[in-house]
Amino acid sequence: MVKFRLQELEINNFKSFGERAFLVFPSNLNVVLGPNGSGKSNVVDAIRWVLGDQSFRMLRISEPEDLLYMGDRSGANLAWVRIAFESEAGSFEIQRKLYRSGEQEYRLNGQPARLKDIQRFLAEHQLGTRGFTVVNQGSSDLFIKATPEERYLMLSEILGIRALELKRLETKKNLETIRERLKLAKLKLRTLEPQADIFIREREKRERRLQLTAKQTEVVAAIQSVQKFVLERRLMELTIELEQVGVARVEAERQVEASTSSVEEAGASEQLTELRQRERSLWAEKSALLEQRQIVRSGQSLIGTIRAGLQKLLTLKDIDRVHQLVVDLLAQLQGGGKGVTEAEPAATGVAALPAELIAEDTSRTERERIEHELKEVTAAIAVEEERERATRAQVHETLAALRELQRQALELTHRETTLKREREAAETQLHELTKIEARSGTEAELANLVREQETIQAELARIGEIYEEVIQKGEKILEHLELLRREVTDLEDSVTKVETLLHEYESEIHRTFHDGVRKINQALIEYVHTLYGGEAKLTIRDERQVHIAISHPQKKIRVLEALSGGEKAMFAIALIFALIRISEPPFLVLDEIDSSLDENNAQKFGRFLSELSQRTQFVIVSHNRATIEAGEILFGVSIQKGSSKIFSLKLKEALEKIEA
């Protein structure tokens, strides 16, 4: 750590300093002296105040306005103090201002700063007012009177771990802040994740749809390529098959035509037709003869009746009876001779009866001839019909074959029509695939491709509609979610790192503190023995409590409260020197802590200061002669016209001049 030394102190309108006072500290042992009420302790208060002290009690005021110079005038409206330090690495200065309005202003190296920044900076360089930078008469035994917890804080600053403690506290606070942010980020994450899941599913559906669409395009292209190849091959097959079917159809039609002619030629023979016509003619003649025979027989019966009637007429004399008989005869004549009257009048029939009767013998001979000829014709017909039955059986077989040929011809015609339509369809499809490059493949491969396309279409149907508004909204949600996830990851990493850093700070604080207390105890034993004659040591309990154990060879003392006032003062000085030796602060302000020492102990005090000033710069306010003689630079403070004035003197040079 770079050690700083006090370089300058500038005071203006602060307490009793109504005019600007400027102090330069070229030496490590500086003594401020002056009469009571001159304002020499205000120099200490100025140092304490500019280093950030906020305590009214330590600054000896009741309100901030008490820091403003009052004097014999109405009072200043602005008080300020500037302190400057230097080192081999550079220099820095701190300035603090107070306005009558109560407003305060801090500057570090001329730049506005916060009190927090000032305190941290001072802690990093083992400076500050909490622990060991300024020790006045009232606070020389402050460490003794402090609680164990307060002692821990004071030692932390004295041992230079106050900066680590501030870092630890800030790190702990930062860790709590990070954990709170992490908790909030995780809460937001849990809120957004369900919405993001909906979006992710919708986006995956869209991506899957795009994949399937692209795959479908590939499959359709493959189908078209293979389909073109299959169609071209099928078209060739259809052309060949059409030619074969056409030839078969023509042959079937020729066979049908030939079979039809054969059936027509196998009809009834001309001879059988003539025989049947002759048979019908003979039967007609026979019927005519039979009818004529019947007429003759009827005429014979009628003739007999007429003859009997005529004989009866010859015997009747009654005219009426004769007339009646004639009428009856005429009626019988008309009824019995109906067959004759159909051809000629009744009278003519009666007149012709004798001629018919004469021809009866002639018709009998004719009838016999006809019957004989009928027998011959019937026999011929039987022979001819037998021959015709055989022919019909053959025709039946021919007709069955003809029907089969006709069926085959019809099927071939239908097949030819179907093939033509199929060829036209294939040609149409090929025309649609003109720009498609054919790729060799089988119908089985084509069927597989078609099934694959159907599967894709089915999956596309299952995917359904894509809600673009959900995706658009989800993009923002996902971006926010991604930011939150990164934030959670970063915060978790930060928690781990900060926890590690916090552990390192705590470990270093623990190690440094315990090591420092051990060394302080070693120095404390020496100083207590020299100044007091007893023994004392610091003990640590519960990590953050510092207790004091004391003993005296001539007294049974175990607690501080048993010491007298003088003994407490001696013990306090011994403890201060032990702390100075171990902590080696860059500079230290001691305000009249030697006032209670006798001459002997005052000389020891001065000797210890001279030894310690080799590593620490001192500003000492004192009335003690031994202390003043140990000083290298003297600053005298006096009151002139209501305002404190300061003058300086290099004691060694002054003594040399006096001796000369």
C-alpha positions in Angstrom: 0.0 0.0 0.0 1.3 3.5 -0.9 1.9 5.6 2.2 0.7 9.2 2.2 1.9 11.9 4.4 0.1 15.1 5.4 1.3 18.0 3.2 -1.0 21.0 3.8 -3.9 22.1 5.8 -5.9 25.2 4.8 -8.7 26.6 7.1 -11.0 29.5 6.3 -14.0 30.8 8.3 -14.0 27.6 10.4 -14.8 28.1 14.1 -12.3 30.6 15.5 -10.4 31.0 12.2 -11.9 34.1 10.7 -9.1 34.5 8.2 -7.4 32.0 6.0 -4.9 29.9 7.9 -2.4 27.9 5.9 -0.3 25.1 7.5 2.5 23.1 5.8 3.8 19.9 7.3 7.3 19.1 6.0 8.2 17.0 9.1 6.9 13.8 10.7 6.7 15.2 14.2 4.6 18.4 14.3 3.5 20.1 17.6 0.7 22.6 17.9 0.8 24.7 21.0 -0.8 27.8 22.4 -2.6 29.2 25.4 -6.0 28.0 26.4 -8.8 29.5 24.2 -6.4 30.3 21.4 -8.1 27.8 19.1 -5.4 25.2 18.9 -7.9 22.3 19.3 -9.9 23.8 16.4 -7.0 22.8 14.2 -7.7 19.2 15.3 -11.5 19.8 14.7 -10.7 21.1 11.2 -8.8 18.0 10.4 -11.5 15.8 11.8 -14.3 17.7 9.9 -12.5 17.7 6.5 -12.0 13.9 6.8 -15.7 13.5 7.0 -16.6 13.3 10.7 -20.3 13.9 11.3 -20.3 13.7 15.1 -21.4 16.9 16.8 -19.9 15.6 20.1 -16.5 14.9 18.6 -16.6 18.3 16.8 -17.7 20.0 20.0 -20.8 21.7 18.4 -24.5 21.6 18.9 -25.5 22.4 15.4 -23.7 22.7 12.0 -23.8 26.6 12.1 -21.5 26.4 15.1 -18.7 25.6 12.6 -19.1 28.9 10.8 -16.8 31.7 12.1 -18.8 34.3 14.1 -16.2 36.7 15.6 -17.2 40.3 16.1 -19.1 40.5 12.8 -22.4 39.1 11.6 -20.6 35.8 10.8 -19.4 34.0 7.7 -21.8 32.4 5.2 -19.3 29.9 4.1 -16.7 27.8 5.9 -14.3 25.5 4.2 -11.2 23.3 5.0 -8.8 21.8 2.6 -6.3 19.1 3.4 -3.6 17.8 1.0 -1.6 14.6 1.1 1.4 13.5 -0.9 3.3 10.3 -1.7 5.7 8.9 -4.3 2.8 7.8 -6.4 1.1 11.2 -6.4 -0.9 13.5 -4.3 -4.6 14.1 -3.4 -6.6 16.7 -1.6 -10.0 16.8 0.1 -12.1 19.9 0.5 -15.3 20.3 2.5 -17.5 23.3 2.5 -20.4 24.3 4.7 -22.9 27.0 3.7 -25.1 28.9 6.3 -28.1 27.3 4.6 -26.8 24.0 5.9 -25.8 22.7 2.5 -22.5 20.9 2.4 -20.1 20.1 -0.5 -17.3 17.6 -0.8 -14.5 17.7 -3.4 -11.9 15.0 -4.1 -9.0 16.3 -6.1 -11.1 19.3 -7.1 -14.1 17.1 -8.3 -17.4 16.9 -6.6 -17.7 13.8 -4.5 -20.0 12.1 -2.0 -19.2 11.6 1.6 -19.4 7.9 0.9 -16.7 8.3 -1.8 -14.5 10.3 0.6 -14.8 7.7 3.4 -14.0 4.8 1.1 -11.0 6.6 -0.3 -9.7 7.4 3.2 -10.3 3.8 4.4 -8.3 2.4 1.5 -5.3 4.6 2.8 -5.8 3.8 6.5 -7.2 7.3 7.2 -10.5 8.3 8.8 -12.0 9.6 12.0 -13.8 6.4 13.2 -10.7 4.6 14.4 -7.3 6.1 14.9 -6.5 9.1 12.8 -7.5 11.7 15.4 -7.2 11.0 19.1 -8.0 13.9 21.5 -7.8 14.2 25.2 -11.4 13.1 25.6 -11.1 10.2 23.3 -7.7 8.8 24.3 -9.5 6.2 26.5 -12.3 5.9 23.9 -11.1 2.4 23.0 -11.2 1.4 26.6 -14.7 2.8 27.2 -16.0 1.5 23.9 -18.2 -1.6 23.7 -16.6 -4.8 22.4 -18.5 -4.3 19.1 -17.2 -0.7 18.8 -13.7 -1.8 19.6 -13.9 -4.2 16.7 -14.9 -1.4 14.4 -12.1 0.8 15.7 -9.5 -1.9 15.3 -10.8 -2.6 11.8 -10.0 0.9 10.8 -6.7 1.0 12.7 -5.5 -2.3 11.2 -6.4 -1.1 7.7 -9.2 -3.5 7.2 -11.9 -0.8 7.4 -11.6 -0.6 3.6 -12.1 -4.3 3.4 -15.0 -4.1 5.8 -16.6 -1.4 3.7 -16.1 -3.5 0.6 -17.5 -6.5 2.5 -20.6 -4.5 3.5 -21.0 -3.0 0.1 -20.5 -6.5 -1.4 -23.1 -8.0 0.9 -25.5 -5.2 0.1 -24.7 -5.7 -3.6 -25.3 -9.5 -3.1 -28.7 -8.8 -1.6 -29.5 -6.4 -4.5 -28.4 -9.0 -7.0 -30.5 -11.7 -5.2 -33.5 -9.5 -5.2 -33.0 -8.7 -8.9 -32.5 -12.5 -9.5 -35.8 -13.2 -7.7 -37.6 -10.6 -9.7 -36.1 -11.8 -13.0 -37.1 -15.4 -12.2 -40.6 -14.3 -11.3 -40.9 -12.5 -14.7 -39.4 -15.6 -16.3 -42.0 -17.9 -14.8 -44.7 -15.4 -15.9 -43.4 -15.3 -19.5 -42.5 -18.9 -20.0 -46.1 -20.2 -20.5 -46.7 -17.5 -23.1 -43.4 -18.3 -24.7 -44.3 -22.0 -24.8 -47.5 -21.2 -26.8 -45.4 -19.2 -29.2 -42.7 -21.8 -29.4 -45.3 -24.5 -30.2 -46.8 -22.2 -32.8 -43.4 -21.4 -34.3 -42.5 -25.1 -34.3 -45.7 -25.8 -36.1 -44.8 -23.1 -38.7 -41.3 -24.5 -39.0 -42.7 -28.0 -39.3 -45.2 -26.8 -41.9 -42.4 -25.1 -43.9 -40.4 -28.3 -43.7 -43.3 -30.4 -44.8 -44.1 -27.9 -47.5 -40.6 -28.1 -48.8 -40.6 -31.9 -48.5 -44.0 -32.0 -50.3 -42.5 -29.9 -53.1 -39.6 -32.4 -53.4 -42.0 -35.4 -53.3 -44.4 -33.8 -55.8 -41.4 -33.1 -58.1 -40.2 -36.7 -57.6 -43.8 -38.0 -58.3 -44.0 -35.9 -61.5 -40.6 -37.1 -62.7 -41.4 -40.8 -61.9 -44.9 -40.3 -63.1 -43.7 -39.0 -66.4 -41.4 -41.9 -66.8 -44.2 -44.4 -65.9 -46.6 -42.6 -68.2 -44.2 -42.7 -71.1 -43.7 -46.4 -70.6 -47.4 -46.9 -70.1 -48.2 -45.0 -73.2 -45.9 -47.3 -75.2 -47.6 -50.3 -73.6 -51.0 -48.8 -74.3 -50.1 -48.2 -78.0 -48.9 -51.8 -78.4 -51.9 -53.2 -76.5 -54.3 -51.0 -78.6 -52.8 -52.4 -81.8 -53.2 -56.0 -80.5 -56.7 -55.3 -79.3 -57.6 -53.7 -82.6 -56.3 -56.7 -84.5 -58.2 -59.1 -82.2 -61.4 -57.0 -82.5 -61.2 -57.0 -86.3 -60.7 -60.8 -86.3 -63.6 -61.3 -83.8 -65.9 -59.1 -86.0 -64.9 -61.2 -89.1 -65.7 -64.4 -87.2 -69.0 -63.0 -86.1 -69.9 -62.1 -89.7 -68.9 -65.5 -90.9 -70.9 -67.3 -88.2 -73.9 -65.1 -89.0 -73.9 -66.1 -92.7 -73.5 -69.8 -91.7 -76.5 -69.6 -89.5 -78.6 -67.8 -92.1 -77.6 -70.5 -94.7 -78.6 -73.3 -92.2 -82.3 -72.3 -92.4 -85.3 -74.6 -93.4 -84.7 -76.5 -96.8 -86.7 -75.6 -99.9 -88.0 -79.1 -100.3 -89.4 -79.2 -96.8 -91.1 -76.0 -97.6 -92.7 -77.3 -100.8 -93.8 -80.5 -99.0 -95.5 -78.5 -96.3 -97.2 -76.3 -98.9 -98.4 -79.4 -100.7 -99.6 -80.9 -97.4 -101.5 -77.7 -96.7 -103.0 -77.8 -100.2 -104.1 -81.4 -99.9 -105.6 -80.7 -96.5 -107.5 -77.9 -98.1 -108.8 -80.1 -100.8 -109.7 -82.8 -98.3 -111.6 -80.2 -96.2 -113.5 -79.0 -99.2 -114.5 -82.6 -100.1 -115.6 -83.3 -96.5 -117.7 -80.1 -96.5 -119.2 -81.0 -99.8 -120.0 -84.5 -98.5 -121.7 -82.9 -95.5 -123.8 -80.7 -97.7 -124.8 -83.7 -99.8 -125.8 -85.6 -96.7 -127.8 -82.6 -95.5 -129.5 -82.3 -98.8 -130.5 -86.0 -98.8 -132.1 -85.5 -95.4 -133.9 -82.4 -96.6 -135.1 -84.1 -99.7 -136.6 -86.8 -97.6 -138.3 -84.3 -95.5 -139.7 -82.4 -98.5 -140.9 -85.6 -100.0 -142.8 -86.5 -96.8 -144.2 -83.0 -96.7 -145.4 -83.1 -100.3 -147.1 -86.4 -99.7 -148.9 -84.9 -96.7 -149.9 -81.8 -98.7 -151.6 -84.1 -101.1 -153.8 -85.4 -98.4 -154.8 -82.0 -96.9 -157.8 -80.1 -98.1 -157.8 -77.3 -95.5 -156.1 -74.3 -97.1 -154.8 -73.0 -93.9 -153.2 -76.2 -93.0 -151.7 -76.5 -96.4 -150.3 -73.0 -96.1 -148.9 -73.7 -92.6 -147.3 -76.9 -93.8 -145.7 -75.1 -96.7 -144.3 -72.5 -94.4 -142.8 -75.2 -92.1 -141.3 -77.0 -95.1 -139.7 -73.8 -96.3 -138.3 -73.2 -92.8 -136.8 -76.7 -92.7 -135.5 -76.2 -96.1 -133.8 -73.0 -95.1 -132.4 -74.5 -91.9 -131.3 -77.8 -93.3 -129.8 -76.4 -96.5 -127.6 -73.6 -94.8 -124.4 -74.9 -96.3 -125.9 -74.6 -99.7 -127.6 -71.3 -99.2 -124.3 -69.7 -98.3 -123.2 -70.1 -101.9 -126.5 -69.5 -103.6 -130.2 -68.7 -102.9 -132.4 -71.3 -101.1 -134.4 -72.0 -104.1 -131.4 -72.6 -106.2 -130.0 -74.9 -103.4 -133.1 -77.0 -103.5 -133.0 -77.2 -107.3 -129.3 -78.2 -107.2 -129.6 -81.0 -104.7 -130.0 -83.7 -107.3 -126.8 -82.6 -109.0 -124.8 -82.8 -105.7 -126.2 -86.1 -105.0 -125.0 -87.3 -108.4 -121.4 -86.0 -107.8 -121.1 -87.8 -104.4 -119.6 -90.9 -106.0 -117.1 -88.8 -107.9 -115.7 -87.0 -104.7 -115.2 -90.3 -102.9 -112.7 -91.3 -105.5 -111.0 -87.9 -105.3 -110.9 -88.1 -101.5 -109.2 -91.4 -101.6 -106.6 -90.0 -103.9 -105.9 -87.1 -101.6 -105.5 -89.2 -98.5 -103.1 -91.4 -100.3 -101.1 -88.4 -101.4 -101.2 -87.0 -97.9 -99.6 -90.1 -96.5 -96.8 -89.8 -98.9 -96.3 -86.2 -98.2 -96.4 -86.7 -94.4 -93.8 -89.4 -94.7 -91.6 -87.1 -96.7 -92.2 -84.3 -94.3 -91.1 -86.6 -91.4 -87.9 -87.5 -93.1 -87.3 -83.8 -94.0 -88.1 -82.7 -90.4 -85.6 -85.2 -89.0 -82.9 -83.8 -91.2 -84.0 -80.3 -90.2 -83.7 -81.1 -86.5 -80.1 -82.1 -87.0 -79.5 -79.0 -88.9 -81.1 -76.9 -86.1 -78.9 -78.5 -83.5 -75.9 -77.6 -85.5 -77.3 -74.0 -85.9 -77.8 -73.8 -82.1 -74.2 -74.7 -81.5 -73.2 -72.2 -84.1 -75.4 -69.5 -82.5 -73.7 -70.2 -79.1 -70.3 -69.8 -80.7 -71.6 -66.7 -82.4 -72.8 -65.1 -79.1 -69.4 -65.8 -77.5 -67.7 -64.2 -80.5 -70.1 -61.3 -80.3 -69.3 -61.0 -76.5 -65.6 -61.2 -77.1 -65.9 -58.6 -79.9 -67.9 -56.3 -77.6 -65.3 -56.7 -74.8 -62.5 -56.0 -77.2 -64.4 -52.9 -78.4 -64.9 -51.8 -74.8 -61.3 -52.6 -74.0 -60.2 -50.6 -77.1 -62.3 -47.7 -76.0 -60.9 -47.9 -72.4 -57.3 -48.1 -73.7 -57.9 -45.1 -76.0 -59.3 -43.1 -73.1 -56.4 -44.2 -70.9 -54.0 -43.2 -73.7 -55.7 -39.9 -74.1 -55.4 -39.3 -70.3 -51.8 -40.3 -70.3 -51.1 -38.0 -73.3 -52.9 -35.2 -71.4 -50.9 -35.8 -68.3 -47.7 -36.0 -70.3 -48.5 -32.7 -71.9 -48.9 -31.2 -68.5 -45.5 -32.7 -67.5 -43.7 -31.3 -70.6 -41.2 -29.3 -68.6 -40.6 -32.0 -66.1 -37.5 -34.2 -66.5 -38.4 -37.8 -66.4 -36.7 -40.0 -63.8 -36.6 -43.8 -64.1 -38.8 -45.5 -61.5 -41.4 -48.2 -61.0 -45.0 -48.0 -60.3 -44.3 -49.3 -56.8 -41.9 -46.5 -56.2 -44.5 -44.1 -57.6 -47.1 -45.6 -55.2 -44.7 -45.1 -52.3 -44.2 -41.5 -53.3 -47.9 -40.9 -53.5 -48.4 -42.5 -50.0 -45.6 -40.2 -48.7 -47.4 -37.2 -50.2 -50.6 -38.3 -48.6 -48.9 -38.7 -45.2 -47.4 -35.2 -45.6 -50.8 -33.8 -46.5 -52.4 -35.6 -43.5 -49.8 -34.1 -41.2 -50.3 -30.7 -42.7 -54.0 -31.0 -42.0 -53.2 -32.0 -38.4 -51.0 -29.0 -38.0 -53.9 -26.8 -39.1 -53.9 -23.0 -39.2 -50.8 -21.0 -38.2 -51.6 -17.9 -36.1 -49.1 -15.4 -37.4 -50.2 -12.8 -34.8 -49.2 -15.2 -32.0 -45.8 -15.7 -33.7 -45.3 -11.9 -34.2 -46.2 -11.2 -30.6 -44.2 -14.3 -29.5 -41.1 -13.0 -31.1 -41.0 -10.0 -28.8 -41.9 -12.2 -25.8 -39.1 -14.7 -26.8 -36.6 -11.8 -27.2 -37.7 -10.5 -23.7 -37.5 -14.1 -22.4 -34.1 -14.6 -23.9 -32.9 -11.4 -22.3 -34.4 -12.5 -19.0 -32.7 -15.9 -19.2 -29.4 -14.2 -20.0 -30.1 -11.8 -17.1 -30.9 -14.8 -14.8 -27.7 -16.6 -15.9 -25.7 -13.4 -15.5 -27.2 -12.7 -12.1 -26.7 -16.3 -11.0 -23.1 -16.0 -12.1 -22.9 -12.7 -10.3 -24.3 -14.2 -7.2 -21.7 -16.9 -7.3 -18.9 -14.4 -8.0 -20.1 -12.0 -5.3 -20.5 -14.8 -2.8 -17.0 -15.9 -3.6 -15.8 -12.3 -3.3 -17.7 -11.9 0.0 -16.1 -15.0 1.3 -12.7 -13.8 0.3 -13.2 -10.5 2.0 -14.5 -12.2 5.1 -11.5 -14.6 5.1 -9.0 -11.8 4.5 -10.7 -9.6 7.2 -10.6 -12.6 9.6 -7.0 -13.4 8.9 -5.8 -9.8 8.9 -7.8 -8.9 12.0 -6.6 -11.9 14.0 -3.0 -11.5 12.9 -3.2 -7.8 13.7 -4.6 -8.4 17.2 -1.8 -11.0 17.8 0.8 -8.4 16.9 -0.9 -5.7 18.9 -0.9 -7.9 21.9 2.9 -8.4 21.5 3.5 -4.6 21.4 0.9 -4.0 24.1 2.8 -6.2 26.5 6.0 -4.2 26.0 4.3 -0.7 26.4 2.2 -1.7 29.3 5.2 -3.2 31.1 7.2 0.0 30.4 4.6 2.6 31.3 2.4 0.6 33.8 4.3 -2.4 35.0 1.4 -4.8 34.4 0.2 -7.0 31.5 -2.7 -6.7 29.1 -4.0 -8.2 26.0 -6.9 -8.1 23.6 -9.2 -11.1 23.1 -11.7 -11.8 20.4 -15.1 -13.3 21.0 -17.9 -14.1 18.5 -15.6 -12.8 15.7 -16.8 -9.2 16.1 -16.3 -8.5 19.8 -13.0 -7.3 21.2 -12.4 -7.6 25.0 -9.5 -6.4 27.1 -7.8 -8.6 29.7 -5.5 -6.8 32.2 -3.4 -7.8 35.2 -1.1 -6.1 37.6 1.8 -7.8 39.5 1.0 -5.9 42.7 -2.8 -5.7 42.5 -5.5 -8.3 41.9 -7.0 -6.6 38.9 -8.7 -8.4 36.1 -11.1 -5.7 34.7 -10.5 -2.2 33.5 -13.1 -0.7 35.9 -10.7 -1.6 38.8 -8.0 0.8 37.5 -7.6 4.3 38.8 -7.9 7.3 36.6 -4.1 7.6 36.1 -3.8 3.9 35.5 -6.5 4.0 32.9 -4.7 7.0 31.2 -1.4 5.1 31.2 -3.0 2.0 29.9 -4.8 4.0 27.1 -1.4 5.6 26.0 0.2 2.2 26.0 -2.6 0.8 23.9 -2.4 3.8 21.5 1.4 3.2 21.0 0.9 -0.5 20.5 -1.8 0.2 17.9 0.5 2.8 16.2 3.4 0.4 16.1 1.4 -2.4 14.5 -0.9 -0.4 12.2 1.7 2.2 11.1 -0.9 4.8 10.1 0.3 7.3 7.6 -0.4 10.2 9.9 -1.9 10.7 13.3 -3.4 13.6 15.3 -2.9 13.5 19.1 -4.8 16.2 21.0 -3.3 16.7 24.5 -3.4 13.0 25.4 -0.2 13.5 27.4 -1.7 16.1 29.8 -2.0 13.7 32.7 1.6 12.3 32.5 4.2 13.2 35.0 7.7 14.3 34.0 9.1 10.8 33.9 6.3 9.3 31.8 6.2 12.4 29.6 9.8 11.8 28.7 8.9 8.2 27.9 6.0 9.5 25.9 8.3 11.8 23.9 10.8 9.0 23.3 8.1 6.7 22.0 6.9 9.4 19.7 10.3 9.9 18.3 10.6 6.2 17.6 7.2 5.9 16.0 7.6 9.1 13.9 10.0 7.1 11.8 7.0 5.4 10.2 4.1 7.6 11.1 3.6 11.4 10.7 2.3 13.1 13.9 0.4 16.3 14.5 0.4 16.8 18.3 -1.4 19.4 20.3 0.4 19.6 23.7 1.4 21.7 26.6 3.9 19.2 27.8 7.5 20.4 27.7 9.0 17.0 27.0 6.6 16.5 24.1 7.3 20.0 22.7 11.0 19.3 22.9 10.5 16.1 20.9 8.8 18.0 18.1 10.5 19.1 14.9 8.0 21.7 13.7 6.2 24.0 16.1 2.9 25.7 15.2 1.9 28.4 17.6 -1.7 29.5 17.8 -2.9 32.8 19.3 -6.0 35.0 19.2 -5.6 38.3 17.4 -8.7 40.6 16.9 -11.1 37.8 17.6 -9.6 35.4 15.1 -7.0 32.6 15.6 -3.7 33.1 14.0 -1.0 30.5 13.3 2.8 30.9 13.0 5.3 28.1 12.5 8.8 27.4 13.8 11.3 24.8 12.9 12.6 23.9 16.4 15.9 22.4 15.5 16.9 25.3 13.3 15.8 27.8 16.1 17.8 26.0 18.7 20.8 25.9 16.4 20.5 29.7 16.0 20.1 30.3 19.7 23.2 28.1 20.5 25.1 30.0 17.8 
